Structure formats: structure tokens, C-alpha cells
Amino acid sequence: MAEIPIEISELRKKANGDTVKELADFLEEKLEGIEIDMTGSEITISYEEEEERTLPRAHLRTLLRKFLHKADLKDFRVISGKENAFVIKEKRFIRVE
């Protein structure tokens, strides 16, 4: 069974509490037949490697970006983390004075 972790600690800190639950619900709706587990600071997506349709990383990244746009969380972005993982981080803004 293959797993893809999504680090959501910054999203949990900065956004309201329902946002993380909405993200998990959004992913369950879009990724039918794939198991989604939530822990404190991480969402883990598990799927069978032997299945005909495996989960492409690019598709998952696009879904995460779509959720951030839909939820009007324009201050966050999706980046690659450790091996086969994603991180939702807050964008850094440079202040010009």
C-alpha cells in the first residue's frame, strides 16, 4: 500500500479549524476509492499500488491547489516535502519600505 503524506501544520495554525476538515472532505470527494487518514498535523492518503489507476503526484498537487483557491486561502501554497510528500505552507511576503 502506497502512502502520500500532506503536512498541514501551518494551515491548521493560520486558518480556522473547519478548514482542515473541509480539505479532508474535498479530497475524499475527488479521490473516490482512496483512503484518507487525518492525524494532528498530517493528512495521509493511502492507495493500493497494484490498482490500475494509481494516484499521480501532479494530480494530487492540482487538487490541493484547487482547494486552496476554492477556500480563498491565497496566502498558502503547495510545495514538495520529503520523499513522496507535500507541504502546505504560508507564502512569504517581502515588505518594501
C-alpha positions in Angstrom: 0.0 0.0 0.0 1.5 3.3 -1.1 1.1 6.4 1.1 1.4 10.2 0.4 1.6 12.4 3.5 0.5 16.0 3.3 1.9 18.3 6.1 -0.8 20.7 7.2 0.6 22.1 10.5 0.8 25.7 9.1 -2.7 25.5 7.6 -4.1 24.3 10.9 -2.4 27.2 12.8 -3.3 30.0 10.5 -6.7 29.0 9.1 -9.9 28.2 11.1 -10.4 24.7 12.5 -13.0 23.7 9.9 -10.6 24.3 7.0 -8.6 21.1 7.6 -11.8 19.1 7.9 -13.0 20.7 4.6 -9.7 19.7 3.0 -10.1 16.1 4.0 -13.8 16.1 2.8 -12.7 17.7 -0.5 -10.0 15.0 -1.1 -12.4 12.2 -0.2 -14.9 13.5 -2.7 -12.4 13.9 -5.5 -10.4 10.7 -4.8 -13.0 8.0 -4.7 -11.8 4.6 -3.5 -8.7 6.0 -1.8 -8.3 6.0 2.0 -7.6 9.3 3.7 -6.5 9.5 7.3 -6.1 12.7 9.4 -3.6 13.0 12.3 -2.6 16.1 14.2 -0.5 17.8 11.6 -0.8 15.5 8.7 -3.2 14.0 6.2 -2.2 10.7 4.8 -3.5 9.4 1.5 -3.3 5.6 1.1 -3.9 3.6 -2.0 -3.1 0.2 -3.5 -0.2 0.2 -5.8 -1.5 -2.8 -7.8 -4.7 -0.9 -8.8 -4.9 0.1 -12.4 -5.3 3.7 -11.5 -2.6 4.9 -9.3 -2.6 8.4 -7.9 -0.3 10.7 -9.9 1.5 13.3 -7.8 0.7 16.1 -10.3 -3.0 15.3 -10.0 -2.9 15.4 -6.2 -0.9 18.7 -6.2 -3.5 20.2 -8.6 -6.3 19.1 -6.3 -4.6 20.7 -3.3 -4.2 24.0 -5.2 -7.8 23.9 -6.3 -8.9 23.5 -2.7 -6.7 26.4 -1.5 -8.3 28.6 -4.3 -11.8 27.4 -3.6 -11.4 28.1 0.2 -9.9 31.6 -0.7 -6.6 30.7 1.0 -4.4 32.7 -1.3 -1.7 33.1 1.4 -0.8 29.4 1.2 1.0 27.3 -1.4 1.7 23.6 -2.0 5.4 22.5 -2.1 7.1 19.2 -2.3 8.3 17.9 1.1 10.4 14.8 1.8 10.2 11.8 -0.4 6.7 11.5 -1.9 5.2 14.1 0.4 3.6 17.6 0.1 3.6 20.5 2.5 1.0 23.3 2.6 2.9 26.4 3.7 2.1 30.0 4.1 3.6 32.3 1.4 6.3 34.6 2.5 5.9 38.2 1.6 8.7 40.7 1.3 8.0 44.1 2.7 9.4 47.0 0.8 9.8 50.1 2.9 
